[in-house]
Amino acid sequence: MSEYHNPVLLKESVDALVLNRDGFYADATFGGGGHSREILGRLSGKGRLMAFDKDEDALANAIDDPRFLLIHNNFRFIHNYTLLQAPDGLDGILADLGVSSHQFDTAERGFSFRYGAPLDMRMNVQGQKTAIDIVNSYTQEELERILRLYGEVENARRMAQLIVNSRSAAPIRSTSDLDNAIAAALPSNAAHKVLAKVYQALRIEVNDELRSLEKFLCGAAASLKRGGVLAVITYHSLEDRMVKNFIRSGNAGGELRKDVFGRVCAPLEAVNRKPVEPSGEEIAGNTRARSAKLRVARKI
């Protein structure tokens, strides 16, 4: 279990989530099952938990418990399954938006620049588009857009140009090919930080992550009972901003829409005004937790 993925903010997230031991809950990002096991440990024999993961590798971690159901699908479809499995609504939903340690550490998945491996980056290996397709077929303008928008890469234009120049000589097929293609645009004192942003941008584009997150947030709000809890752990500013905006305004863009009485049309209210962050002790034991933020909201 710990080798697959070390759950982040485990106690904090489940403490905020499970307020009814007999309730029906959802773990929208199952992974190694660490959060799911903790949730099940808080539930009575009447409680139930359904979990989602689109990565086939995660299915091997399924929990043998009659209260548990693992669904091999994208969490963006949570409301469809809630209507089927919990027509009265859910008492709580947890989502940990981080890429699992297993995905980062499995070289052939192509998520990390630490390994020389094919540029894949698909969370669902049945998906058609890979990072290879993106770096070799997108126009320079499209590459610049995703690097700037999804990676917040400062020199996105130069980097996109370097990718296009490199692929004109030979296709970019591996992480090593990509690293070499953009080497001239990497600062010597922070190359790894910039590479992490580039790989983040490509991963988000491959997996359509932000659109999936937006659909998940809408589906989660519709799936919760009145008083139900949504707990979301984010790892970078783009997704954290979307979650914060949705809790505040009911939409990922943060646009405040009001009814005829001047009330903001938002289905959720924030439980914690400031996000909960990992302790220094947790970060020391799991460096991938260092950027995590937990936001909790309640259905109103």
Summary of the structure (lengths in Angstrom):
residues: 300
radius of gyration: 19.9
end to end distance: 35.9
largest distance: 62.2
contacts: 976
relative contact order: 0.14
helix: 46%
strand: 15%
